[in-house]
């Protein structure tokens, strides 16, 4: 991942996290927490740098990548506030809201919100790189909808204009 990719991920995460905070006042997130998500979202797959380039992606290799990522975070991060946010993003951003993700098949709000936001951020960015933001949003909100928190899906729908500005 280069700096441009990392910055785009941060901007998308900021739109989604801020939109979530604005739309769902009962689930207020502190500004510092949102900043923690934004700052650490590019680390979602940092463990991949320790994997062999030709590794086949399976449940066990994803678990291994997560373990490497958690070790790397322990070794490099110094901001005590952001460490648990980064760890949750690394550990749980492969989970799906419907329970069909990795590594623990967590369901719904068992998945930390920072990981849910990271997962959605990464998918939006990756899909939009391959196709377009419009296609990415359509895929996520119509085809892959069960994989994501319905509240976050609504945030994506309501923040399309803001997302267009950052992708």
C-alpha positions as CSV (number, residue, x, y, z in Angstrom):
1,X,0.0,0.0,0.0
2,X,1.4,3.4,-0.9
3,X,0.7,6.8,0.7
4,X,-2.0,7.7,-1.8
5,X,-3.9,4.5,-1.0
6,X,-3.5,5.0,2.7
7,X,-4.7,8.6,2.5
8,X,-7.8,7.6,0.5
9,X,-8.6,4.9,3.0
10,X,-8.3,7.5,5.8
11,X,-10.6,10.0,4.0
12,X,-13.2,7.3,3.3
13,X,-13.1,6.2,6.9
14,X,-13.5,9.7,8.1
15,X,-16.6,10.2,5.9
16,X,-18.1,6.9,7.2
17,X,-17.2,7.3,10.9
18,X,-18.4,11.0,10.9
19,X,-21.5,10.1,9.1
20,X,-22.2,7.3,11.5
21,X,-21.7,9.7,14.4
22,X,-24.0,12.3,12.9
23,X,-26.8,9.9,11.9
24,X,-26.9,7.8,15.0
25,X,-26.6,10.1,18.0
26,X,-27.3,7.3,20.4
27,X,-24.1,5.7,19.4
28,X,-21.9,8.7,19.8
29,X,-18.2,8.2,19.2
30,X,-15.7,10.6,20.6
31,X,-13.7,12.7,18.1
32,X,-10.6,11.1,19.4
33,X,-12.0,7.6,18.7
34,X,-12.9,8.6,15.1
35,X,-9.4,10.0,14.7
36,X,-8.0,6.7,15.9
37,X,-10.0,4.8,13.3
38,X,-8.9,7.3,10.6
39,X,-5.3,7.1,11.6
40,X,-5.1,3.3,11.9
41,X,-7.4,2.1,9.1
42,X,-4.5,1.6,6.6
43,X,-3.1,-1.0,9.0
44,X,-6.0,-3.4,8.4
45,X,-3.8,-5.9,6.7
46,X,-0.4,-5.0,7.9
47,X,0.3,-8.6,8.7
48,X,0.3,-9.3,5.0
49,X,3.9,-7.9,4.8
50,X,5.0,-10.9,6.8
51,X,3.3,-13.4,4.5
52,X,4.9,-15.1,1.5
53,X,3.7,-13.4,-1.8
54,X,2.4,-16.7,-3.3
55,X,0.4,-17.8,-0.2
56,X,-3.0,-19.1,-0.9
57,X,-5.7,-17.2,1.0
58,X,-7.5,-19.5,3.4
59,X,-9.1,-19.2,6.9
60,X,-5.8,-20.4,8.4
61,X,-3.6,-18.0,6.4
62,X,-5.9,-15.1,7.3
63,X,-5.5,-16.0,11.0
64,X,-1.8,-16.1,10.5
65,X,-1.8,-12.7,8.8
66,X,-3.9,-11.3,11.7
67,X,-1.4,-12.8,14.3
68,X,1.5,-11.2,12.4
69,X,-0.4,-7.9,12.2
70,X,-1.0,-7.8,16.0
71,X,2.6,-8.5,16.6
72,X,3.7,-5.7,14.3
73,X,1.3,-3.3,16.0
74,X,2.8,-4.2,19.4
75,X,6.2,-3.6,18.1
76,X,5.7,-0.3,16.3
77,X,2.8,1.6,17.8
78,X,3.4,4.0,20.7
79,X,0.0,5.8,21.0
80,X,-1.6,3.9,23.9
81,X,-5.1,5.2,22.9
82,X,-4.8,4.0,19.3
83,X,-3.3,0.6,19.9
84,X,-6.5,-1.1,20.9
85,X,-8.3,0.5,17.9
86,X,-5.6,-0.7,15.5
87,X,-5.7,-4.2,17.0
88,X,-9.5,-4.4,16.6
89,X,-9.2,-3.2,13.0
90,X,-6.5,-5.8,12.3
91,X,-8.2,-8.6,14.1
92,X,-11.8,-8.1,13.1
93,X,-11.9,-6.2,9.8
94,X,-12.2,-9.6,8.0
95,X,-15.5,-10.3,9.9
96,X,-18.8,-10.0,8.2
97,X,-22.0,-8.7,9.9
98,X,-23.8,-11.9,8.9
99,X,-21.3,-14.1,10.7
100,X,-19.6,-15.4,7.6
101,X,-16.3,-13.7,8.0
102,X,-12.9,-14.4,9.6
103,X,-11.4,-15.3,12.0
104,X,-14.1,-15.9,14.6
105,X,-17.4,-15.7,12.6
106,X,-18.6,-12.9,14.8
107,X,-22.2,-11.7,14.2
108,X,-23.5,-8.1,14.2
109,X,-22.4,-5.9,17.0
110,X,-20.0,-8.5,18.3
111,X,-17.7,-7.0,15.7
112,X,-16.2,-3.8,17.1
113,X,-17.5,-0.7,15.2
114,X,-14.0,0.4,14.2
115,X,-13.5,-3.0,12.5
116,X,-16.9,-2.7,10.8
117,X,-16.0,0.8,9.5
118,X,-12.6,-0.4,8.4
119,X,-14.1,-3.4,6.5
120,X,-16.6,-1.2,4.7
121,X,-13.9,1.5,4.0
122,X,-11.5,-1.1,2.4
123,X,-14.3,-2.7,0.3
124,X,-15.5,0.7,-0.9
125,X,-12.0,1.7,-1.9
126,X,-11.0,-1.6,-3.5
127,X,-14.3,-1.9,-5.4
128,X,-14.0,1.7,-6.6
129,X,-10.4,1.1,-7.8
130,X,-11.5,-1.8,-10.0
131,X,-14.8,-0.3,-11.2
132,X,-16.2,3.0,-10.0
133,X,-17.5,4.4,-6.7
134,X,-21.0,4.2,-8.0
135,X,-20.5,0.4,-8.7
136,X,-18.8,0.0,-5.4
137,X,-21.7,1.6,-3.5
138,X,-24.3,-0.5,-5.5
139,X,-22.4,-3.7,-4.9
140,X,-22.2,-3.0,-1.2
141,X,-25.7,-1.7,-0.7
142,X,-27.5,-4.2,-2.9
143,X,-25.4,-7.4,-3.5
144,X,-23.2,-7.7,-0.4
145,X,-25.6,-6.0,1.9
146,X,-25.7,-8.9,4.5
147,X,-22.0,-8.5,5.1
148,X,-22.3,-5.0,6.6
149,X,-24.0,-3.3,9.4
150,X,-27.3,-1.9,8.1
151,X,-26.7,1.4,9.8
152,X,-23.3,1.8,8.1
153,X,-25.0,0.9,4.8
154,X,-27.4,3.7,5.4
155,X,-24.4,6.0,6.1
156,X,-22.9,5.1,2.8
157,X,-26.2,5.9,1.0
158,X,-26.5,9.2,2.8
159,X,-22.9,10.3,2.2
160,X,-22.5,9.5,-1.5
161,X,-21.6,13.1,-2.3
162,X,-19.0,13.2,0.4
163,X,-17.5,9.9,-0.7
164,X,-17.3,11.1,-4.3
165,X,-15.1,14.0,-3.2
166,X,-12.6,11.7,-1.5
167,X,-12.4,8.6,-3.7
